[in-house]
Amino acid sequence: MKTYVVGGAVRDALLGLPVQDHDHVVVGATPEQMIAQGFTPVGKDFPVFLHPETHEEYALARTERKTAPGYKGFVFHADANVTLEQDLIRRDLTINAMARGDDGEIVDPFDGQRDLQARVFRHVSDAFAEDPVRILRVARFAARLPDFSVAPETNQLMRKMVDAGEVDALVPERVWQELSRGLMEIRPSRMFDVLRECGALARILPELNVLWGIPQPEQHHPEIDTGVHVMMVIDYAASQGYGLAIRCAALLHDLGKGATPPEQWPRHYGHEGRSVQLVEQVCKRLKIPNDCRDLAVMTAREHGNIGRAFELRANTLVSLLERCDGFRKPERFVDMLRASECDSRGRTGYADTPFPQAAYLEAALRAAQSVNAGEVARRHASQPQRIAEAIHAARVDAVSQVVNASRSEGGPA
């Protein structure tokens, strides 16, 4: 019986990156032997055990056989005769198919160290094609290791998988799981580069895929291409360390431009409304969590208004705050401002350009919040039908002071 650390822990250690989780493979053992040594069985599809002290996962070396379409269509076989190399050959990439023994020696039967040095993602064997989740994983790894490229033969294999309909068998929850993890990496745009190159993005997110090649007005968008702009926006969000909901909103905010009639290009009048419909469609299909969905919908609807904030009257600003439920959920409103700032700065030459609209609207929100709605309601208790109107008017008066102060100080008009 021998144990090895495998996969990501070995890869990250060789890259000099922090190692977060240790996965172990056990060779030459039976489930009964593992239990006798105090390990707790937890695996449903194949034997996996928790160490009695560290609680890290230890899996018996296993082989697998494809029996049905999709990523669940496998039969696993584990026994004491399965070798370490047989276990490693079923893994996705050579850089993930290495093991380290208790003596520190690296077992690398598929030249993973070579591909680490060359900064290449390369599939281990043709068994890669049996699991469509591996396409998403490669794309996610690209977002985490942005200086790596996909080997031509691996990209060709992924394209064949897409053409064969394997990606269509992915369940929405798993697609979102991988996309959300990739969005939280250092350069999310690389994930979408990889998915586009193999054709998978057109299958899992066609609303996003169509944005490449759609022009925008050059005076506002020097990068011109809408798809390029969206990638710059999510990378800016990542550079600021923003959370998943903001990154998701940044990704989906301009979907409506993909539905603009070509005769209207490069203008996209009314794209905000079209974006809302498409964001709701994507979120429903991929079962995106409510917090991400709500912020994405609100950002798609309002990012144009945020950009024009200094042009809006106090009454319009208060209506914006009310429409966004800013008084009950001020943190979400501020998150929308951050997503809108990503939209503004995610343009060629604009990464360091000030975005005073955020501070201005936060000041407007604070002013409106200073109104004691309960007191206003009591003053109009004899006319309850006027309470909402009176609260709105009081908030407008408060926000007017912010608007007037900004203009008197020479702020944007």
Stockholm file with secondary structure:
# STOCKHOLM 1.0

chainA/1-413         MKTYVVGGAVRDALLGLPVQDHDHVVVGATPEQMIAQGFTPVGKDFPVFLHPETHEEYALARTERKTAPGYKGFVFHADANVTLEQDLIRRDLTINAMARGDDGEIVDPFDGQRDLQARVFRHVSDAFAEDPVRILRVARFAARLPDFSVAPETNQLMRKMVDAGEVDALVPERVWQELSRGLMEIRPSRMFDVLRECGALARILPELNVLWGIPQPEQHHPEIDTGVHVMMVIDYAASQGYGLAIRCAALLHDLGKGATPPEQWPRHYGHEGRSVQLVEQVCKRLKIPNDCRDLAVMTAREHGNIGRAFELRANTLVSLLERCDGFRKPERFVDMLRASECDSRGRTGYADTPFPQAAYLEAALRAAQSVNAGEVARRHASQPQRIAEAIHAARVDAVSQVVNASRSEGGPA
#=GR chainA/1-413 SS CEEEEETHHHHHHHHTCCCCCCEEEEESCCHHHHHHTTCEECCSSSCEEECTTTCCEEEECEEEEECSSSTTCEEEEECTTCCHHHHHTTSSBGGGSCEEETTCCEECTTCHHHHHHHTEECBSSGGGGGCTHHHHHHHHHHHHSTTCEECHHHHHHHHHHHHTTSGGGCCHHHHHHHHHHHHTSSCTHHHHHHHHHHTCHHHHCHHHHTTTTCBCCTTTCTTCBHHHHHHHHHHHHHHTTCCHHHHHHHHHTTGGGGGSCGGGTTCCTTHHHHHHHHHHHHHHHHTCCHHHHHHHHHHHHHHHHHHTGGGSCHHHHHHHHHHTTTTTCHHHHHHHHHHHHHHHHSSTTCTTSCCTHHHHHHHHHHHHHTSCHHHHHHHTTTCGGGHHHHHHHHHHHHHHHHHHHHHHTTCCC
#=GC SS_cons         CEEEEETHHHHHHHHTCCCCCCEEEEESCCHHHHHHTTCEECCSSSCEEECTTTCCEEEECEEEEECSSSTTCEEEEECTTCCHHHHHTTSSBGGGSCEEETTCCEECTTCHHHHHHHTEECBSSGGGGGCTHHHHHHHHHHHHSTTCEECHHHHHHHHHHHHTTSGGGCCHHHHHHHHHHHHTSSCTHHHHHHHHHHTCHHHHCHHHHTTTTCBCCTTTCTTCBHHHHHHHHHHHHHHTTCCHHHHHHHHHTTGGGGGSCGGGTTCCTTHHHHHHHHHHHHHHHHTCCHHHHHHHHHHHHHHHHHHTGGGSCHHHHHHHHHHTTTTTCHHHHHHHHHHHHHHHHSSTTCTTSCCTHHHHHHHHHHHHHTSCHHHHHHHTTTCGGGHHHHHHHHHHHHHHHHHHHHHHTTCCC
//
